[in-house]
Amino acid sequence: MANVETVEGRGIPLLLDDIDTDRIIPARYLRCVTFDGLGEHAFEDDRNQNPNHPFDDPRYKGASILVAGRNFGCGSSREHAPQSLLRWGIHAVVAESFAEIFFGNCTSLGIPCVRVERAVLETLAESIKQNPKQTVVVNVRDLQVRFGEKKIPCEMSDNARQALVTGEFDSLSRLLEGVDDIQEKAAAIPYMSHFSDV
């Protein structure tokens, strides 16, 4: 299991409120069988309507920390939204607040979502615009966002923080760690291994 204690990278500012999951990934992409290829469609409709959208701005190409506004990820509870962000290259989100289900879906993918006050978001977004190459650090362990000379406290629920820093967010890896116990239990269940003997 991989622990997520810090995420370090360049930022991409999208300081808008109430961005719902349909804007993050349009509904027509929900029919996919796998999540592969979803990244290229992140914010597709918004990007088509706005030629200056940050996700198309070459200054932010390769950025991995998204700076958003209030109630980010609201709307329907589609897992495709955080999946598309992850496949775009986003590995952490800093916002004023998050929709609860979106927050949980991000945590289960190992994407930390931390909350900071609006004034801090505005300062961070402006700093990124002025210097897109600067490094932003989201420290999950110490609940801190660093950029330039600034060190800003952030918030995250204790359960999500613990799951990320211990690697327990990765339920598949946790399951695979117990594969010997699973196989032993399966061998003891008649319909799993001795069906013909019954």
C-alpha positions as a Markdown table, in Angstrom:
| # | Residue | x | y | z |
|---|---|---|---|---|
| 1 | Met | 0.0 | 0.0 | 0.0 |
| 2 | Ala | 1.2 | 3.5 | -0.8 |
| 3 | Asn | 1.0 | 6.1 | 1.9 |
| 4 | Val | 0.0 | 9.6 | 0.8 |
| 5 | Glu | 1.7 | 12.0 | 3.2 |
| 6 | Thr | 2.5 | 14.9 | 0.9 |
| 7 | Val | 1.7 | 15.9 | -2.7 |
| 8 | Glu | 4.1 | 18.3 | -4.4 |
| 9 | Gly | 3.8 | 19.9 | -7.8 |
| 10 | Arg | 2.6 | 22.9 | -9.7 |
| 11 | Gly | -0.8 | 24.4 | -9.2 |
| 12 | Ile | -3.7 | 25.1 | -11.5 |
| 13 | Pro | -6.2 | 27.7 | -10.4 |
| 14 | Leu | -9.9 | 27.2 | -11.0 |
| 15 | Leu | -11.3 | 29.3 | -8.3 |
| 16 | Leu | -15.0 | 28.9 | -9.1 |
| 17 | Asp | -17.8 | 27.9 | -6.7 |
| 18 | Asp | -20.3 | 25.0 | -7.1 |
| 19 | Ile | -18.5 | 23.1 | -9.8 |
| 20 | Asp | -20.5 | 20.0 | -10.1 |
| 21 | Thr | -19.5 | 16.5 | -11.3 |
| 22 | Asp | -21.2 | 17.0 | -14.6 |
| 23 | Arg | -18.9 | 19.9 | -15.4 |
| 24 | Ile | -15.9 | 17.9 | -14.2 |
| 25 | Ile | -16.8 | 15.0 | -16.5 |
| 26 | Pro | -19.8 | 15.4 | -18.9 |
| 27 | Ala | -22.5 | 12.7 | -18.5 |
| 28 | Arg | -21.9 | 11.3 | -22.0 |
| 29 | Tyr | -18.7 | 9.7 | -20.7 |
| 30 | Leu | -20.4 | 7.8 | -17.9 |
| 31 | Arg | -21.0 | 4.9 | -20.3 |
| 32 | Cys | -17.4 | 3.8 | -20.4 |
| 33 | Val | -16.5 | 0.3 | -19.4 |
| 34 | Thr | -13.2 | 1.4 | -17.8 |
| 35 | Phe | -11.9 | 4.7 | -16.6 |
| 36 | Asp | -9.1 | 4.7 | -19.1 |
| 37 | Gly | -9.0 | 7.8 | -21.3 |
| 38 | Leu | -11.3 | 9.8 | -19.1 |
| 39 | Gly | -8.6 | 12.3 | -18.3 |
| 40 | Glu | -8.6 | 13.9 | -21.7 |
| 41 | His | -12.3 | 14.7 | -21.2 |
| 42 | Ala | -12.0 | 16.5 | -17.8 |
| 43 | Phe | -13.9 | 19.8 | -18.0 |
| 44 | Glu | -14.5 | 19.2 | -21.7 |
| 45 | Asp | -17.7 | 21.2 | -22.1 |
| 46 | Asp | -16.3 | 24.1 | -20.0 |
| 47 | Arg | -13.1 | 24.0 | -22.1 |
| 48 | Asn | -15.0 | 24.1 | -25.3 |
| 49 | Gln | -17.0 | 27.1 | -24.2 |
| 50 | Asn | -14.0 | 28.9 | -22.7 |
| 51 | Pro | -10.9 | 29.0 | -24.8 |
| 52 | Asn | -9.0 | 30.5 | -21.8 |
| 53 | His | -9.9 | 27.6 | -19.5 |
| 54 | Pro | -7.0 | 26.8 | -17.1 |
| 55 | Phe | -7.0 | 23.2 | -18.2 |
| 56 | Asp | -6.1 | 24.4 | -21.7 |
| 57 | Asp | -3.7 | 27.1 | -20.6 |
| 58 | Pro | -0.1 | 26.0 | -21.5 |
| 59 | Arg | 1.2 | 27.7 | -18.4 |
| 60 | Tyr | -0.4 | 25.0 | -16.2 |
| 61 | Lys | 0.4 | 22.0 | -18.4 |
| 62 | Gly | 1.6 | 19.2 | -16.1 |
| 63 | Ala | 0.2 | 20.9 | -12.9 |
| 64 | Ser | -0.9 | 18.3 | -10.3 |
| 65 | Ile | -2.6 | 20.4 | -7.6 |
| 66 | Leu | -6.0 | 21.9 | -8.4 |
| 67 | Val | -7.1 | 25.1 | -6.6 |
| 68 | Ala | -10.9 | 25.3 | -6.6 |
| 69 | Gly | -13.7 | 27.2 | -4.7 |
| 70 | Arg | -16.6 | 26.4 | -2.5 |
| 71 | Asn | -18.7 | 23.2 | -2.8 |
| 72 | Phe | -16.3 | 21.6 | -5.3 |
| 73 | Gly | -17.7 | 18.3 | -6.7 |
| 74 | Cys | -21.3 | 18.8 | -5.9 |
| 75 | Gly | -24.1 | 17.3 | -7.9 |
| 76 | Ser | -24.4 | 13.6 | -8.8 |
| 77 | Ser | -22.2 | 11.1 | -7.1 |
| 78 | Arg | -20.3 | 9.9 | -10.1 |
| 79 | Glu | -17.0 | 8.3 | -9.4 |
| 80 | His | -16.0 | 9.3 | -12.9 |
| 81 | Ala | -15.3 | 12.9 | -11.8 |
| 82 | Pro | -12.3 | 12.2 | -9.5 |
| 83 | Gln | -11.2 | 9.4 | -11.9 |
| 84 | Ser | -11.0 | 11.9 | -14.7 |
| 85 | Leu | -9.1 | 14.4 | -12.6 |
| 86 | Leu | -6.6 | 11.7 | -11.6 |
| 87 | Arg | -6.1 | 10.6 | -15.2 |
| 88 | Trp | -5.6 | 14.3 | -16.2 |
| 89 | Gly | -2.8 | 14.4 | -13.6 |
| 90 | Ile | -4.4 | 16.0 | -10.6 |
| 91 | His | -3.1 | 14.4 | -7.3 |
| 92 | Ala | -4.5 | 16.9 | -4.7 |
| 93 | Val | -7.3 | 19.5 | -4.5 |
| 94 | Val | -7.3 | 22.6 | -2.4 |
| 95 | Ala | -10.7 | 24.2 | -2.0 |
| 96 | Glu | -12.9 | 26.1 | 0.4 |
| 97 | Ser | -15.2 | 23.1 | 0.7 |
| 98 | Phe | -16.2 | 19.8 | -1.0 |
| 99 | Ala | -19.3 | 17.8 | -1.7 |
| 100 | Glu | -19.2 | 14.9 | 0.7 |
| 101 | Ile | -19.5 | 12.0 | -1.8 |
| 102 | Phe | -16.9 | 13.6 | -4.1 |
| 103 | Phe | -14.6 | 14.0 | -1.1 |
| 104 | Gly | -15.0 | 10.3 | -0.3 |
| 105 | Asn | -14.4 | 9.2 | -3.9 |
| 106 | Cys | -11.2 | 11.2 | -4.0 |
| 107 | Thr | -10.0 | 9.8 | -0.8 |
| 108 | Ser | -10.6 | 6.3 | -2.0 |
| 109 | Leu | -8.3 | 7.1 | -5.0 |
| 110 | Gly | -5.6 | 8.6 | -2.8 |
| 111 | Ile | -6.3 | 12.2 | -3.9 |
| 112 | Pro | -6.2 | 14.4 | -0.8 |
| 113 | Cys | -8.8 | 17.1 | -0.7 |
| 114 | Val | -7.9 | 19.8 | 1.9 |
| 115 | Arg | -9.9 | 22.9 | 2.9 |
| 116 | Val | -8.6 | 26.4 | 3.4 |
| 117 | Glu | -10.2 | 29.7 | 4.0 |
| 118 | Arg | -11.3 | 31.8 | 0.9 |
| 119 | Ala | -8.7 | 34.5 | 1.5 |
| 120 | Val | -6.0 | 31.9 | 1.4 |
| 121 | Leu | -7.4 | 30.3 | -1.8 |
| 122 | Glu | -7.4 | 33.7 | -3.5 |
| 123 | Thr | -3.8 | 34.4 | -2.4 |
| 124 | Leu | -2.8 | 30.9 | -3.6 |
| 125 | Ala | -4.6 | 31.2 | -7.0 |
| 126 | Glu | -3.1 | 34.6 | -7.6 |
| 127 | Ser | 0.4 | 33.4 | -6.6 |
| 128 | Ile | 0.0 | 30.5 | -9.1 |
| 129 | Lys | -1.1 | 32.9 | -11.8 |
| 130 | Gln | 1.9 | 35.2 | -11.2 |
| 131 | Asn | 4.3 | 32.2 | -11.1 |
| 132 | Pro | 2.9 | 29.1 | -12.6 |
| 133 | Lys | 6.2 | 27.2 | -12.2 |
| 134 | Gln | 6.3 | 27.5 | -8.5 |
| 135 | Thr | 6.0 | 24.4 | -6.3 |
| 136 | Val | 2.9 | 23.9 | -4.2 |
| 137 | Val | 3.1 | 21.3 | -1.4 |
| 138 | Val | 0.0 | 19.8 | 0.2 |
| 139 | Asn | 1.2 | 18.1 | 3.5 |
| 140 | Val | -1.5 | 15.7 | 4.6 |
| 141 | Arg | 0.4 | 14.5 | 7.6 |
| 142 | Asp | 0.9 | 18.0 | 9.1 |
| 143 | Leu | -2.2 | 19.6 | 7.5 |
| 144 | Gln | -0.4 | 22.4 | 5.8 |
| 145 | Val | -0.2 | 23.9 | 2.3 |
| 146 | Arg | 3.0 | 25.5 | 1.3 |
| 147 | Phe | 3.7 | 27.9 | -1.6 |
| 148 | Gly | 6.4 | 30.5 | -2.0 |
| 149 | Glu | 7.3 | 31.6 | 1.5 |
| 150 | Lys | 3.9 | 30.9 | 2.9 |
| 151 | Lys | 2.9 | 28.0 | 5.1 |
| 152 | Ile | -0.9 | 27.8 | 5.6 |
| 153 | Pro | -2.8 | 25.4 | 7.8 |
| 154 | Cys | -5.5 | 23.3 | 6.1 |
| 155 | Glu | -8.3 | 21.0 | 7.2 |
| 156 | Met | -9.3 | 17.5 | 6.4 |
| 157 | Ser | -11.4 | 15.0 | 8.3 |
| 158 | Asp | -9.4 | 12.8 | 10.7 |
| 159 | Asn | -10.7 | 9.6 | 9.1 |
| 160 | Ala | -9.6 | 10.6 | 5.6 |
| 161 | Arg | -6.3 | 11.9 | 6.8 |
| 162 | Gln | -5.5 | 8.7 | 8.6 |
| 163 | Ala | -6.6 | 6.6 | 5.7 |
| 164 | Leu | -4.2 | 8.5 | 3.4 |
| 165 | Val | -1.1 | 8.7 | 5.6 |
| 166 | Thr | -1.4 | 5.0 | 6.5 |
| 167 | Gly | -2.3 | 3.8 | 3.0 |
| 168 | Glu | -5.5 | 2.3 | 4.3 |
| 169 | Phe | -7.4 | 4.2 | 1.6 |
| 170 | Asp | -6.3 | 1.6 | -0.9 |
| 171 | Ser | -8.9 | -1.1 | -0.2 |
| 172 | Leu | -7.7 | -3.4 | -3.0 |
| 173 | Ser | -4.2 | -3.5 | -1.7 |
| 174 | Arg | -5.6 | -4.2 | 1.8 |
| 175 | Leu | -7.6 | -7.0 | 0.4 |
| 176 | Leu | -4.6 | -8.5 | -1.4 |
| 177 | Glu | -2.6 | -8.4 | 1.7 |
| 178 | Gly | -5.0 | -10.9 | 3.2 |
| 179 | Val | -5.0 | -13.2 | 0.1 |
| 180 | Asp | -3.7 | -16.2 | 2.1 |
| 181 | Asp | -6.5 | -15.9 | 4.6 |
| 182 | Ile | -9.0 | -15.5 | 1.8 |
| 183 | Gln | -7.9 | -18.6 | 0.0 |
| 184 | Glu | -7.8 | -20.6 | 3.3 |
| 185 | Lys | -11.4 | -19.5 | 4.1 |
| 186 | Ala | -12.6 | -20.2 | 0.5 |
| 187 | Ala | -11.0 | -23.7 | 0.7 |
| 188 | Ala | -13.1 | -24.5 | 3.9 |
| 189 | Ile | -16.4 | -23.5 | 2.3 |
| 190 | Pro | -17.9 | -26.6 | 0.6 |
| 191 | Tyr | -19.5 | -24.8 | -2.3 |
| 192 | Met | -16.2 | -23.1 | -3.1 |
| 193 | Ser | -13.9 | -26.1 | -3.3 |
| 194 | His | -15.8 | -29.4 | -2.8 |
| 195 | Phe | -19.0 | -28.8 | -4.7 |
| 196 | Ser | -18.8 | -32.2 | -6.4 |
| 197 | Asp | -18.5 | -33.9 | -3.0 |
| 198 | Val | -21.7 | -32.5 | -1.7 |
